[in-house]
Amino acid sequence: MRIFDCVTFFDEKMMLNLRFNILNKFVDKFVIVEQLYTHSGAPKKKNFDINDYKEFKDKIIYVLIDKEPTNLYKIDPKNPEHEGLKRINSLKRIEIQYNSLAKGIEDADPNDLIMVSDCDEIPKLDGVDLENIKNNIILFKQKIFYYKFNLLHENMDWYGTKACKKKKLISFDWLKYIKNKRYPFWRVDTFFSNNKYINLDIIEDGGWHFTNIKNNRDIYYKLMNYGEHNEFEKSGLDENKIQDLINKKQLYFNHNIDKKKQGKYSAQIQLKKIEKSSLPNYLCDNKEFYKEWFA
């Protein structure tokens, strides 16, 4: 059984290099997909350069998407009723990015393991016997960190990386959005659902979600262009306010507030500085190289 690590890429060069080094001894192929436009539809430059990762060159399969989806809604910025269409268009761009990962696994065998993640969601594979996991789907329960590698959001777990064998893969978009729980056998609705499952395994110590390990300017650019950019635009946050939150080690976003409610961008959740023992060995061994990104 080979392992294909499939990720979406925006501009996270440092994170991608970290990922390669942490997972290299486990992974047979790294599949990277990048778009020449952001989730908001703004054009962007090609940020991936395989020559930046010469050590892993033979393992990398790179997919570039240079055209927008053909089924986007036309939006009139002066029409308030079109506000929700911005989010729908973002979802269409996200969907095509995930599903384009399929181009990188065409040579995979039916029993090869396919993992899907965003670039900053790194699964912990040490000590995990993937060969003997019998269920169809694997979820990796990950710790979530903000701004710095050792600033933990301790009140939330993150199910970033998900996996299944190629023969069970419906689509990458399907795999990424499977519900983050194992449903009991008596839940009849699981028989009619494509995102609720009984037969899945959860890896409890499943890795790390290193989100927004960036400076304030790069965080602002990302949030103005990611999937929920239309909501962030109304948040009132700017580069200076984001820097203030970084200085205070506070999170700007409340994941536990219903997505339809207001106020989720006004959170002031305190992040916890942790010891490096909870972090990947490679990151700890190279802490001097990454010292800018430790609190």
Secondary structure, 3 states (H helix, E strand, C coil): CCEEEEEEECCCHHHHHHHHHHHCCCCCEEEEEEECECCCCCECCCCCCHHHHHHHHHHEEEEEECCCCCCCCCCCCCCHHHHHHHHHHHHHHHHHHHHHHHHHHCCCCCCCEEEEEECCEEECCCCCCHHHCCCCEEEEEEEEEECCCCEEEEEEEEEEEEEEEHHHCCCHHHHHCCCCCECCCCCHHHHHCCCCECCEEEECCCEEEEECCCCHHHHHHHHCCCCCHHHHCCCCCCHHHHHHHHHHCEECCCCCCCCCCCCHHHCCEECEECCHHHCCHHHHHCCCCCHHHCC
